[in-house]
Amino acid sequence: MFKFALRRLAYVPVSLLFVSAVLFTVLRLTGNPIDTYLDINRTDEQVAALTKRLHLDQSLPVQFLIYLKDVMSGDFGQSLQFGEPAINVVIERAGASIQLVTAALVIAAIIGILAGMACAVFKDKLPDFLISTLAVAAQSMPSFWLGILLIQFFAVQLRWLPTSGRGGWENLVLPAFTLAAYLLPNIILITRTSMLETLREQFVVTAIAKGLSGRQVLFRHALPNALNPIISFIGLQVGRLMGGAIITETIFAWPGIGRLMIGSIFQRDVPVVIAGVLIVSVVIVVANLAVDILLSINDPRIRLD
């Protein structure tokens, strides 16, 4: 197990190096950084000073090596909006985004797995039809529309929950459920398919023949063997959740990285954008590493070369 984790951990620097190279290339292809940082009223002295500070007078390979050195040391430059190191600004918001994404993942996983199991148990019956129909319909529901609908019903009409902002658990409910709805339909359908395949396996038939209760057959024998595709899917969707969180954070005024990135793009705050992209990349890479480890725990055969 330890060797398997080390092998997967060895891929993390390679992934981050690739992301850094792509980000550097995109930044250079989008135009001269001078035009991004300075407006049309710039002076020659300002241009010369900024050219030297950004090392634009060096060749591209040298610029890339300097860029990698700064990234490895966590030096992304000063934020143009906040007047402090960009990495500090992003880290302050990262906690809020991770909290929101984690809550959404837990909600989607619990509800999705239980609903998918219900569909498999009651295959071709009314519960299966209703849950599957709702899951398919929910896939076409835009998250911004769902968020506004939840605010209108639970916050404005019923006054049960706050409309926006970050505070106690009640502030997390609406944005977490809005973001969870992004994954929930797929988890239901994947769980249903995986459980149906597992329930046809011989070891399940044997467990039933031995007289085990339905709950024991489902949760002790069938579910662990049906989890692999579900865990893999959830791990692959962490990046989508981070992207979907941008809309959710904007709707609910949630102070996360997504909302910060949108504001920084409009304000041309390039250091914050770079730091935000790399921090999000780190979160996604670490999440995928965690998924690999979970899969190896659930199915030891994965550890084999």
C-alpha positions in Angstrom: 0.0 0.0 0.0 2.8 2.4 0.9 4.7 1.7 -2.3 1.5 2.1 -4.3 1.0 5.6 -2.7 4.6 6.6 -3.4 4.3 5.6 -7.1 1.2 7.7 -7.4 2.8 10.6 -5.5 5.7 10.6 -8.0 3.3 11.7 -10.7 2.2 14.9 -8.8 5.3 17.0 -9.7 5.0 16.0 -13.4 1.3 17.0 -13.5 2.1 20.4 -11.8 5.0 21.0 -14.2 2.7 20.4 -17.2 0.1 22.8 -15.8 2.7 25.4 -15.2 4.1 25.1 -18.7 0.6 25.3 -20.2 -0.2 28.4 -18.1 3.1 30.1 -19.1 2.4 29.4 -22.8 -1.2 30.7 -22.6 0.0 33.9 -20.9 2.5 34.5 -23.6 0.1 33.7 -26.4 -2.5 36.2 -25.1 -0.2 39.1 -25.8 2.3 41.4 -24.3 2.1 41.4 -20.5 2.9 45.1 -20.5 -0.5 45.8 -22.2 -2.2 43.7 -19.4 -0.6 45.5 -16.5 -0.4 49.1 -17.8 -3.0 51.3 -19.4 -2.7 53.6 -22.5 -1.4 56.4 -20.3 1.8 54.6 -19.4 5.2 56.2 -19.6 8.4 54.9 -21.1 9.9 54.7 -17.6 7.0 52.6 -16.4 7.3 50.2 -19.4 11.1 49.9 -18.9 10.7 49.2 -15.1 7.9 46.6 -15.6 9.9 44.9 -18.5 12.8 44.5 -16.1 10.7 43.3 -13.2 8.9 40.7 -15.3 12.2 39.7 -17.0 10.7 40.3 -20.5 14.1 41.4 -21.7 15.3 37.8 -21.4 14.7 35.0 -23.9 11.6 32.8 -23.5 13.5 29.7 -22.1 15.1 32.0 -19.5 11.7 33.5 -18.7 10.2 30.1 -18.3 13.0 29.0 -15.9 12.5 32.1 -13.8 8.8 31.6 -13.8 9.2 28.0 -12.6 11.6 29.2 -9.9 9.0 31.8 -8.7 6.2 29.2 -8.8 8.2 26.7 -6.7 8.9 29.3 -4.2 5.3 30.5 -4.1 6.2 33.9 -5.4 3.4 34.9 -7.9 3.9 38.6 -7.5 1.8 41.3 -5.9 -2.0 41.5 -6.4 -3.0 44.6 -8.2 -6.3 44.7 -6.4 -5.3 44.0 -2.8 -1.7 45.2 -2.7 -0.4 42.0 -1.1 1.2 38.8 -2.3 -1.2 37.0 -4.7 -0.6 33.6 -3.1 -1.9 35.0 0.3 -5.0 36.3 -1.3 -5.8 33.0 -3.0 -5.0 30.9 0.1 -7.4 33.0 2.1 -10.2 32.1 -0.3 -9.2 28.5 -0.9 -10.6 27.4 2.4 -14.1 28.6 1.5 -14.0 26.8 -1.9 -12.7 23.5 -0.4 -15.4 23.7 2.2 -18.1 24.2 -0.4 -16.8 21.5 -2.8 -16.3 19.0 0.0 -19.8 19.5 1.3 -21.2 19.2 -2.2 -19.3 15.9 -2.8 -20.5 14.4 0.5 -24.1 15.3 -0.2 -24.0 14.1 -3.8 -22.2 10.8 -2.9 -24.6 9.9 0.0 -27.8 10.8 -1.8 -26.6 9.5 -5.1 -25.4 6.1 -3.8 -28.5 5.5 -1.7 -30.9 6.5 -4.6 -28.9 4.4 -7.1 -29.1 1.4 -4.8 -32.9 1.9 -4.4 -33.2 2.0 -8.2 -31.3 -1.3 -8.5 -33.3 -3.0 -5.7 -36.6 -1.9 -7.2 -35.6 -2.4 -10.8 -38.4 -1.6 -13.3 -40.7 -0.7 -10.5 -42.2 2.7 -9.5 -39.3 3.9 -7.3 -36.8 3.0 -10.1 -38.9 4.9 -12.7 -39.4 8.0 -10.5 -35.8 8.3 -9.4 -34.3 7.6 -12.8 -36.7 10.1 -14.5 -35.8 12.8 -11.9 -32.1 12.1 -12.4 -32.3 12.4 -16.2 -34.4 15.6 -15.9 -32.0 17.1 -13.4 -29.1 16.6 -15.8 -30.5 19.4 -18.0 -31.1 21.8 -15.1 -28.7 24.8 -15.2 -27.0 25.3 -11.8 -27.6 29.1 -11.9 -31.4 28.5 -12.4 -31.5 26.0 -9.6 -29.6 28.3 -7.2 -32.0 31.2 -7.9 -34.9 28.9 -7.4 -33.6 27.6 -4.1 -33.0 31.2 -2.9 -36.5 32.2 -3.9 -38.2 29.3 -2.1 -36.1 28.6 1.0 -34.6 32.1 1.7 -37.2 34.6 0.4 -40.5 32.8 0.9 -39.9 30.4 3.8 -37.1 32.4 5.4 -35.4 29.3 6.6 -32.0 30.0 5.2 -29.9 33.1 4.4 -29.7 34.2 0.8 -25.9 34.6 0.5 -22.6 35.0 2.3 -20.5 32.7 4.4 -21.1 32.1 8.1 -22.5 29.1 9.9 -23.8 25.8 8.6 -27.0 27.5 7.4 -25.0 29.6 4.9 -23.5 26.4 3.4 -26.8 24.5 2.8 -28.1 26.2 -0.3 -24.8 26.6 -2.2 -23.8 23.0 -1.3 -27.0 21.5 -2.6 -26.9 23.6 -5.7 -23.4 22.4 -6.5 -24.2 18.8 -5.5 -27.0 18.8 -8.0 -24.3 19.2 -10.6 -23.1 15.6 -10.0 -26.1 13.9 -8.3 -27.9 12.6 -11.5 -24.7 10.9 -12.8 -23.9 9.3 -9.5 -27.5 7.9 -9.3 -27.3 6.4 -12.8 -23.8 5.0 -12.4 -24.6 3.5 -9.0 -27.8 1.9 -10.5 -25.9 0.3 -13.4 -23.0 -0.9 -11.2 -25.3 -2.3 -8.5 -27.4 -4.2 -11.1 -24.2 -5.8 -12.5 -22.9 -6.7 -9.1 -26.3 -8.2 -7.9 -26.1 -10.7 -10.8 -22.7 -12.0 -9.6 -22.4 -15.5 -8.2 -21.1 -14.4 -4.8 -24.2 -12.4 -4.2 -26.4 -15.3 -5.2 -24.4 -17.5 -2.8 -24.9 -14.9 0.0 -28.6 -14.9 -0.5 -28.7 -18.7 -0.6 -26.9 -18.8 2.8 -29.9 -16.9 4.3 -28.2 -13.5 4.8 -30.6 -10.5 5.2 -31.2 -8.1 2.3 -29.4 -5.4 4.2 -26.3 -7.6 4.7 -26.3 -8.6 1.1 -26.5 -5.0 -0.1 -24.2 -3.2 2.2 -21.6 -5.9 3.1 -21.3 -7.8 -0.2 -22.8 -5.9 -3.1 -22.0 -2.2 -2.4 -18.2 -2.6 -1.8 -17.8 -4.5 -5.1 -19.9 -1.8 -6.9 -18.0 1.2 -5.5 -15.0 1.3 -7.9 -16.8 3.1 -10.9 -18.5 5.4 -8.5 -15.3 6.4 -6.7 -13.5 6.9 -10.1 -16.3 9.1 -11.4 -16.4 11.3 -8.3 -12.6 11.7 -8.5 -12.7 12.8 -12.1 -15.5 15.3 -11.3 -13.5 17.3 -8.7 -12.2 19.5 -11.5 -15.8 20.0 -12.8 -16.9 20.9 -9.3 -14.2 23.5 -9.0 -15.3 25.0 -12.3 -19.0 24.8 -11.4 -18.3 26.4 -8.1 -17.5 29.7 -10.0 -21.2 30.1 -10.9 -22.4 28.9 -7.5 -20.1 31.2 -5.6 -21.2 34.1 -7.7 -24.9 33.4 -7.1 -24.6 33.0 -3.4 -21.8 35.6 -2.9 -19.6 32.8 -1.5 -16.1 34.2 -0.9 -14.2 31.4 -2.7 -11.5 31.1 -5.3 -14.1 31.0 -8.2 -15.6 34.4 -7.3 -12.1 35.8 -6.7 -10.9 34.6 -10.1 -13.9 36.2 -11.9 -13.2 39.5 -10.2 -9.4 39.3 -10.9 -10.0 38.6 -14.6 -12.1 41.7 -14.9 -9.6 43.7 -12.9 -6.7 42.3 -15.0 -5.1 41.1 -11.8 -2.8 38.5 -13.5 -0.8 37.4 -10.4 -4.0 36.4 -8.6 -5.3 34.5 -11.7 -2.0 32.6 -12.0 -1.9 31.7 -8.3 -5.6 30.7 -8.4 -5.2 28.4 -11.4 -2.2 26.7 -9.9 -3.8 26.3 -6.4 -6.9 24.8 -8.1 -4.6 22.4 -10.1 -2.9 21.3 -6.8 -6.4 20.6 -5.3 -7.4 18.5 -8.3 -4.1 16.6 -8.4 -4.3 15.8 -4.7 -8.0 14.8 -5.0 -7.1 12.3 -7.8 -4.3 10.9 -5.7 -6.7 10.4 -2.8 -9.1 8.6 -5.2 -6.3 6.3 -6.4 -5.6 5.4 -2.8 -9.3 4.9 -1.9 -9.6 2.6 -4.9 -6.6 0.6 -3.9 -8.1 0.2 -0.4 -11.4 -0.9 -1.7 -9.9 -3.2 -4.3 -6.4 -4.5 -3.5 -6.0 -5.8 -7.0 -5.4 -2.2 -8.2 -2.1 -2.1 -6.3 -0.6 -4.9 -8.5 1.7 -3.8 -11.3 
